[in-house]
Amino acid sequence: MLYATEENVKHAQRWLQTLEVDVGAPPIKALELAISLEPDAIYLLTDGVTTVDVAGYLREVNRVHDLIYGEQVKVPIHTIAFYSMDGQALLRRIAQENNGQFVYVPDPRRPGR
């Protein structure tokens, strides 16, 4: 973790420009890594279309048992659905079950959607 200094932000922007998007890959490994870092929150940006039971996986790995309060979510997961409504149900469920919020971002190239 780094402070958001001007230099660090520029470095992060340069690094982001080098990344390649892996279309169609399930987010399991990315979520596993993110949860292991114990952040304040996770933002899952995707179209939500997958054949993997991501919600079930998160019910297993994103929980801790507290003696007083019972089962608790480790890290809130907010979901942001891009362009496709196909994965909306899954992303709403993930957000709801992980103390997060769901947001849909329509395709700006398609007016009226």
MODELLER restraints for C-alpha pairs under 7 A, 6 or more apart:
rsr = mdl.restraints
at = mdl.atoms
rsr.add(forms.Gaussian(group=physical.xy_distance, feature=features.Distance(at['CA:26:A'], at['CA:50:A']), mean=6.23, stdev=0.5))
rsr.add(forms.Gaussian(group=physical.xy_distance, feature=features.Distance(at['CA:26:A'], at['CA:52:A']), mean=6.55, stdev=0.5))
rsr.add(forms.Gaussian(group=physical.xy_distance, feature=features.Distance(at['CA:28:A'], at['CA:54:A']), mean=6.75, stdev=0.5))
rsr.add(forms.Gaussian(group=physical.xy_distance, feature=features.Distance(at['CA:35:A'], at['CA:75:A']), mean=6.72, stdev=0.5))
rsr.add(forms.Gaussian(group=physical.xy_distance, feature=features.Distance(at['CA:38:A'], at['CA:75:A']), mean=6.96, stdev=0.5))
rsr.add(forms.Gaussian(group=physical.xy_distance, feature=features.Distance(at['CA:39:A'], at['CA:75:A']), mean=6.80, stdev=0.5))
rsr.add(forms.Gaussian(group=physical.xy_distance, feature=features.Distance(at['CA:40:A'], at['CA:75:A']), mean=6.38, stdev=0.5))
rsr.add(forms.Gaussian(group=physical.xy_distance, feature=features.Distance(at['CA:41:A'], at['CA:75:A']), mean=5.57, stdev=0.5))
rsr.add(forms.Gaussian(group=physical.xy_distance, feature=features.Distance(at['CA:41:A'], at['CA:76:A']), mean=4.99, stdev=0.5))
rsr.add(forms.Gaussian(group=physical.xy_distance, feature=features.Distance(at['CA:41:A'], at['CA:77:A']), mean=5.92, stdev=0.5))
rsr.add(forms.Gaussian(group=physical.xy_distance, feature=features.Distance(at['CA:42:A'], at['CA:75:A']), mean=6.96, stdev=0.5))
rsr.add(forms.Gaussian(group=physical.xy_distance, feature=features.Distance(at['CA:42:A'], at['CA:76:A']), mean=6.30, stdev=0.5))
rsr.add(forms.Gaussian(group=physical.xy_distance, feature=features.Distance(at['CA:42:A'], at['CA:77:A']), mean=4.73, stdev=0.5))
rsr.add(forms.Gaussian(group=physical.xy_distance, feature=features.Distance(at['CA:42:A'], at['CA:78:A']), mean=6.09, stdev=0.5))
rsr.add(forms.Gaussian(group=physical.xy_distance, feature=features.Distance(at['CA:43:A'], at['CA:77:A']), mean=5.89, stdev=0.5))
rsr.add(forms.Gaussian(group=physical.xy_distance, feature=features.Distance(at['CA:43:A'], at['CA:78:A']), mean=4.81, stdev=0.5))
rsr.add(forms.Gaussian(group=physical.xy_distance, feature=features.Distance(at['CA:43:A'], at['CA:79:A']), mean=5.76, stdev=0.5))
rsr.add(forms.Gaussian(group=physical.xy_distance, feature=features.Distance(at['CA:44:A'], at['CA:77:A']), mean=6.96, stdev=0.5))
rsr.add(forms.Gaussian(group=physical.xy_distance, feature=features.Distance(at['CA:44:A'], at['CA:78:A']), mean=6.13, stdev=0.5))
rsr.add(forms.Gaussian(group=physical.xy_distance, feature=features.Distance(at['CA:44:A'], at['CA:79:A']), mean=4.74, stdev=0.5))
rsr.add(forms.Gaussian(group=physical.xy_distance, feature=features.Distance(at['CA:44:A'], at['CA:80:A']), mean=6.05, stdev=0.5))
rsr.add(forms.Gaussian(group=physical.xy_distance, feature=features.Distance(at['CA:45:A'], at['CA:79:A']), mean=6.08, stdev=0.5))
rsr.add(forms.Gaussian(group=physical.xy_distance, feature=features.Distance(at['CA:45:A'], at['CA:80:A']), mean=4.78, stdev=0.5))
rsr.add(forms.Gaussian(group=physical.xy_distance, feature=features.Distance(at['CA:45:A'], at['CA:81:A']), mean=6.13, stdev=0.5))
rsr.add(forms.Gaussian(group=physical.xy_distance, feature=features.Distance(at['CA:46:A'], at['CA:80:A']), mean=6.41, stdev=0.5))
rsr.add(forms.Gaussian(group=physical.xy_distance, feature=features.Distance(at['CA:46:A'], at['CA:81:A']), mean=5.30, stdev=0.5))
rsr.add(forms.Gaussian(group=physical.xy_distance, feature=features.Distance(at['CA:46:A'], at['CA:82:A']), mean=5.79, stdev=0.5))
rsr.add(forms.Gaussian(group=physical.xy_distance, feature=features.Distance(at['CA:47:A'], at['CA:81:A']), mean=4.97, stdev=0.5))
rsr.add(forms.Gaussian(group=physical.xy_distance, feature=features.Distance(at['CA:47:A'], at['CA:82:A']), mean=4.93, stdev=0.5))
rsr.add(forms.Gaussian(group=physical.xy_distance, feature=features.Distance(at['CA:47:A'], at['CA:83:A']), mean=6.58, stdev=0.5))
rsr.add(forms.Gaussian(group=physical.xy_distance, feature=features.Distance(at['CA:47:A'], at['CA:84:A']), mean=5.53, stdev=0.5))
rsr.add(forms.Gaussian(group=physical.xy_distance, feature=features.Distance(at['CA:47:A'], at['CA:87:A']), mean=5.92, stdev=0.5))
rsr.add(forms.Gaussian(group=physical.xy_distance, feature=features.Distance(at['CA:48:A'], at['CA:81:A']), mean=6.42, stdev=0.5))
rsr.add(forms.Gaussian(group=physical.xy_distance, feature=features.Distance(at['CA:48:A'], at['CA:87:A']), mean=3.95, stdev=0.5))
rsr.add(forms.Gaussian(group=physical.xy_distance, feature=features.Distance(at['CA:48:A'], at['CA:88:A']), mean=6.46, stdev=0.5))
rsr.add(forms.Gaussian(group=physical.xy_distance, feature=features.Distance(at['CA:48:A'], at['CA:90:A']), mean=6.57, stdev=0.5))
rsr.add(forms.Gaussian(group=physical.xy_distance, feature=features.Distance(at['CA:48:A'], at['CA:91:A']), mean=6.05, stdev=0.5))
rsr.add(forms.Gaussian(group=physical.xy_distance, feature=features.Distance(at['CA:49:A'], at['CA:86:A']), mean=6.42, stdev=0.5))
rsr.add(forms.Gaussian(group=physical.xy_distance, feature=features.Distance(at['CA:49:A'], at['CA:87:A']), mean=4.76, stdev=0.5))
rsr.add(forms.Gaussian(group=physical.xy_distance, feature=features.Distance(at['CA:55:A'], at['CA:94:A']), mean=5.46, stdev=0.5))
rsr.add(forms.Gaussian(group=physical.xy_distance, feature=features.Distance(at['CA:62:A'], at['CA:73:A']), mean=5.75, stdev=0.5))
rsr.add(forms.Gaussian(group=physical.xy_distance, feature=features.Distance(at['CA:62:A'], at['CA:74:A']), mean=5.27, stdev=0.5))
rsr.add(forms.Gaussian(group=physical.xy_distance, feature=features.Distance(at['CA:62:A'], at['CA:75:A']), mean=6.61, stdev=0.5))
rsr.add(forms.Gaussian(group=physical.xy_distance, feature=features.Distance(at['CA:63:A'], at['CA:71:A']), mean=6.40, stdev=0.5))
rsr.add(forms.Gaussian(group=physical.xy_distance, feature=features.Distance(at['CA:63:A'], at['CA:72:A']), mean=5.50, stdev=0.5))
rsr.add(forms.Gaussian(group=physical.xy_distance, feature=features.Distance(at['CA:63:A'], at['CA:73:A']), mean=4.65, stdev=0.5))
rsr.add(forms.Gaussian(group=physical.xy_distance, feature=features.Distance(at['CA:63:A'], at['CA:74:A']), mean=5.32, stdev=0.5))
rsr.add(forms.Gaussian(group=physical.xy_distance, feature=features.Distance(at['CA:64:A'], at['CA:71:A']), mean=5.71, stdev=0.5))
rsr.add(forms.Gaussian(group=physical.xy_distance, feature=features.Distance(at['CA:64:A'], at['CA:72:A']), mean=5.32, stdev=0.5))
rsr.add(forms.Gaussian(group=physical.xy_distance, feature=features.Distance(at['CA:64:A'], at['CA:73:A']), mean=6.39, stdev=0.5))
rsr.add(forms.Gaussian(group=physical.xy_distance, feature=features.Distance(at['CA:64:A'], at['CA:74:A']), mean=6.14, stdev=0.5))
rsr.add(forms.Gaussian(group=physical.xy_distance, feature=features.Distance(at['CA:65:A'], at['CA:71:A']), mean=4.39, stdev=0.5))
rsr.add(forms.Gaussian(group=physical.xy_distance, feature=features.Distance(at['CA:65:A'], at['CA:72:A']), mean=6.09, stdev=0.5))
rsr.add(forms.Gaussian(group=physical.xy_distance, feature=features.Distance(at['CA:66:A'], at['CA:72:A']), mean=6.79, stdev=0.5))
rsr.add(forms.Gaussian(group=physical.xy_distance, feature=features.Distance(at['CA:73:A'], at['CA:98:A']), mean=5.98, stdev=0.5))
rsr.add(forms.Gaussian(group=physical.xy_distance, feature=features.Distance(at['CA:76:A'], at['CA:98:A']), mean=5.22, stdev=0.5))
rsr.add(forms.Gaussian(group=physical.xy_distance, feature=features.Distance(at['CA:76:A'], at['CA:99:A']), mean=4.98, stdev=0.5))
rsr.add(forms.Gaussian(group=physical.xy_distance, feature=features.Distance(at['CA:76:A'], at['CA:100:A']), mean=5.20, stdev=0.5))
rsr.add(forms.Gaussian(group=physical.xy_distance, feature=features.Distance(at['CA:77:A'], at['CA:95:A']), mean=5.74, stdev=0.5))
rsr.add(forms.Gaussian(group=physical.xy_distance, feature=features.Distance(at['CA:77:A'], at['CA:98:A']), mean=5.45, stdev=0.5))
rsr.add(forms.Gaussian(group=physical.xy_distance, feature=features.Distance(at['CA:77:A'], at['CA:99:A']), mean=6.52, stdev=0.5))
rsr.add(forms.Gaussian(group=physical.xy_distance, feature=features.Distance(at['CA:77:A'], at['CA:100:A']), mean=4.83, stdev=0.5))
rsr.add(forms.Gaussian(group=physical.xy_distance, feature=features.Distance(at['CA:78:A'], at['CA:95:A']), mean=5.31, stdev=0.5))
rsr.add(forms.Gaussian(group=physical.xy_distance, feature=features.Distance(at['CA:78:A'], at['CA:100:A']), mean=4.31, stdev=0.5))
rsr.add(forms.Gaussian(group=physical.xy_distance, feature=features.Distance(at['CA:78:A'], at['CA:101:A']), mean=4.84, stdev=0.5))
rsr.add(forms.Gaussian(group=physical.xy_distance, feature=features.Distance(at['CA:78:A'], at['CA:102:A']), mean=5.99, stdev=0.5))
rsr.add(forms.Gaussian(group=physical.xy_distance, feature=features.Distance(at['CA:79:A'], at['CA:91:A']), mean=5.84, stdev=0.5))
rsr.add(forms.Gaussian(group=physical.xy_distance, feature=features.Distance(at['CA:79:A'], at['CA:95:A']), mean=5.82, stdev=0.5))
rsr.add(forms.Gaussian(group=physical.xy_distance, feature=features.Distance(at['CA:79:A'], at['CA:101:A']), mean=6.34, stdev=0.5))
rsr.add(forms.Gaussian(group=physical.xy_distance, feature=features.Distance(at['CA:79:A'], at['CA:102:A']), mean=4.88, stdev=0.5))
rsr.add(forms.Gaussian(group=physical.xy_distance, feature=features.Distance(at['CA:79:A'], at['CA:103:A']), mean=6.40, stdev=0.5))
rsr.add(forms.Gaussian(group=physical.xy_distance, feature=features.Distance(at['CA:80:A'], at['CA:102:A']), mean=5.89, stdev=0.5))
rsr.add(forms.Gaussian(group=physical.xy_distance, feature=features.Distance(at['CA:80:A'], at['CA:103:A']), mean=4.83, stdev=0.5))
rsr.add(forms.Gaussian(group=physical.xy_distance, feature=features.Distance(at['CA:80:A'], at['CA:104:A']), mean=5.79, stdev=0.5))
rsr.add(forms.Gaussian(group=physical.xy_distance, feature=features.Distance(at['CA:81:A'], at['CA:88:A']), mean=6.75, stdev=0.5))
rsr.add(forms.Gaussian(group=physical.xy_distance, feature=features.Distance(at['CA:81:A'], at['CA:103:A']), mean=6.24, stdev=0.5))
rsr.add(forms.Gaussian(group=physical.xy_distance, feature=features.Distance(at['CA:81:A'], at['CA:104:A']), mean=4.73, stdev=0.5))
rsr.add(forms.Gaussian(group=physical.xy_distance, feature=features.Distance(at['CA:81:A'], at['CA:105:A']), mean=5.95, stdev=0.5))
rsr.add(forms.Gaussian(group=physical.xy_distance, feature=features.Distance(at['CA:82:A'], at['CA:104:A']), mean=6.27, stdev=0.5))
rsr.add(forms.Gaussian(group=physical.xy_distance, feature=features.Distance(at['CA:82:A'], at['CA:105:A']), mean=5.01, stdev=0.5))
rsr.add(forms.Gaussian(group=physical.xy_distance, feature=features.Distance(at['CA:82:A'], at['CA:106:A']), mean=6.26, stdev=0.5))
rsr.add(forms.Gaussian(group=physical.xy_distance, feature=features.Distance(at['CA:83:A'], at['CA:105:A']), mean=5.99, stdev=0.5))
rsr.add(forms.Gaussian(group=physical.xy_distance, feature=features.Distance(at['CA:83:A'], at['CA:106:A']), mean=4.61, stdev=0.5))
rsr.add(forms.Gaussian(group=physical.xy_distance, feature=features.Distance(at['CA:83:A'], at['CA:107:A']), mean=4.52, stdev=0.5))
rsr.add(forms.Gaussian(group=physical.xy_distance, feature=features.Distance(at['CA:91:A'], at['CA:102:A']), mean=6.78, stdev=0.5))
rsr.add(forms.Gaussian(group=physical.xy_distance, feature=features.Distance(at['CA:92:A'], at['CA:102:A']), mean=5.57, stdev=0.5))
rsr.add(forms.Gaussian(group=physical.xy_distance, feature=features.Distance(at['CA:95:A'], at['CA:101:A']), mean=5.18, stdev=0.5))
rsr.add(forms.Gaussian(group=physical.xy_distance, feature=features.Distance(at['CA:95:A'], at['CA:102:A']), mean=5.79, stdev=0.5))
rsr.add(forms.Gaussian(group=physical.xy_distance, feature=features.Distance(at['CA:106:A'], at['CA:113:A']), mean=6.05, stdev=0.5))
